[in-house]
Amino acid sequence: MFQNRAEALALALPAAVFAAIVFLAPVVILLAEGFRSADSWSLVAYVDFFTDPLNRTVFLRTFRLGLMVTAVSAVIGYAAAFAIVNLSPRNKGQMIGLVVLPLMISSVARTYAWIVILGRTGIVNQALQLIGLSDEPIRFLFTETAVFIGLLQLFLPLMILSLISALENMPKDAIPAARVLGANWFQVFWKVILPLTKEGLVIGGTLVFTGSLTAYITPAILGGSKVLMLETLLYQRVTVASDFVSASVIAFILIVMSFAANLLLKRLATARNKR
Amino acid sequence: MKKILLASSALLLVGANAASAQEKTLTISVYGFAQDAFKELVYTPFEAKCGCKLVVETGNSVERLAKMEANKASPVVDMAVVSMADALSASRAGLIEKIDNTKLTNFNKLYDIAKDPNGDGMSVGYTFYATSIVYRSDKMEVNSWADLLDEKNASHVAFPNVTTNQGPPALYMVGEAIGKNTPDLKEAIAAVGAKKDDIVTFYVKSSQLVQLMQQEEIWAAPIGRFSWEGFTKLGLPIKWAAPKEGQTGGMNVMVLTKGAKNQDLALEFMDFWLSTEIQTALAEKLVDSPANKDVKVAPEIAENLTYGEETVKSLKLIPSAVALDNREAWLSEWNAQVGQ
């Protein structure tokens, strides 16, 4: 497109400088804090962080919830995306609109709605009692279950949208061809659909996993301090203890986890490709 | 060349003079709460009175203290309002200076506990609040702070997180109730920790509680008096407890930045804020309970405030030094007993 590389670089320079000054530099300064100890570089802050049992619990919980939300949203997402791409164009547009709709509502409002829905007198408990599955209200609020449901609802649309675009790019006759050649539906999914849509899964998975790790409002409102996650712990360290070192450690862990998830998913995708 | 230099420096001087004649500025640092009301009742009238301009910085106390610390060498803020414990922390960090109370004409109108809350002459209280238990009187009875942890009640209680302003005072009163009150709050935290699976939530924002009360998610919660009004509008049988151990609470104070550029103006502003007129106006709008004992308000207003000599005298406040020296230990004890 460009005559020479210099031209392209010159065009990219302003944006790169801007990003370096207002984003990269502050992040590096912030993260460096976690590797300093008494004027020298060290990993003491990280060792301290992981020796505290509470921090380990919170780290594992964050990781576990992130994985569960990603896995469940992939399962529901495939089903939903598959149903949507097979609709007529008009219906498809409407359905995509419905999927996108929650993204237009503030996550604070959405999360507060869950407080009403999941409450002791909320619709879920009423329904459970009505059909006789439970005699008295079950406590959902301020549990891991509530955080899981909140995060799933928050990020599922991202997974569905990524998978819809992946499924649309898949050759239309791939599935009939596989069926004609005798594949059952499980084989069709595993050997045809999954390999052909893995890009979408990687993008969706990364968005959902990273989103779940770094969400603040949902764990803060639906989990509260009984279900601390890394984000809510970070906030606590800064506002209560003015402990910027631990905060920097947590921030670094979150960044590493996000990158690792992305790399891992990409690796899985290419590994399947080679076979 | 010389002429130009002379002319430009003359111009500069004129410019500087014009600016100072035109505007004295006072920079204040306050909580980001009820700013519309403060602007109408305090800031604008003061600007009119002093012929100066107020620059208002807002934020939570951690942010604002961090900023003051960062600008220690050349302070930006002239005066700040913080909690009692934060005032002591700022004083230990050498960020603030003694308040010359002879320059505060309203000083003698203050309740005694507001005159010098930390006993170091570095701060003056301008408002306080009681902390007690709001509860559903048809569901339970609260006569003691220990009733919150009672077998029947604990699963309907929201307790303040130790990280909130209400957390340590509430724990302090629980300790009082179980007869094991030490500055480290160890026994109180253990008592709450023993019920952590029953207790509905350890709340961080009191604004959430009204909804939880309305949904019958909770029947009781320790709150500051400033959150009380919302509960009275629910149309439910709700009461403010008078536990036998008493009520606790907190106080907010004014401090003067060390090396501030406009100290006299800052003192003038403090005096204005503490005046009977302004304190009455703030009380009537339910913004802040008065620290000035000359303030008289109607009973229906007083109902929503922490008001009157008796109430003020009965408040059991945690001494700032205790709060400051134990904050970190409380948090790690809490995280170990309750947080997991």
Interface residues (C-beta under 8 A of the other chain):
Chain A: P53 L54 T57 Y112 I115 V116 G119 R120 T121 G122 R139 L141 F142 A220 I221 G224 S225 K226 L228 Q236 V238 T239 V240 A241 S242
Chain B: N60 V62 A66 N161 T163 K196 V200 T201 F202 Y203 V204 Q208 Q211 L212 Q215 E216 E217 R327 E328 L331 N335 A336 V338 G339 Q340
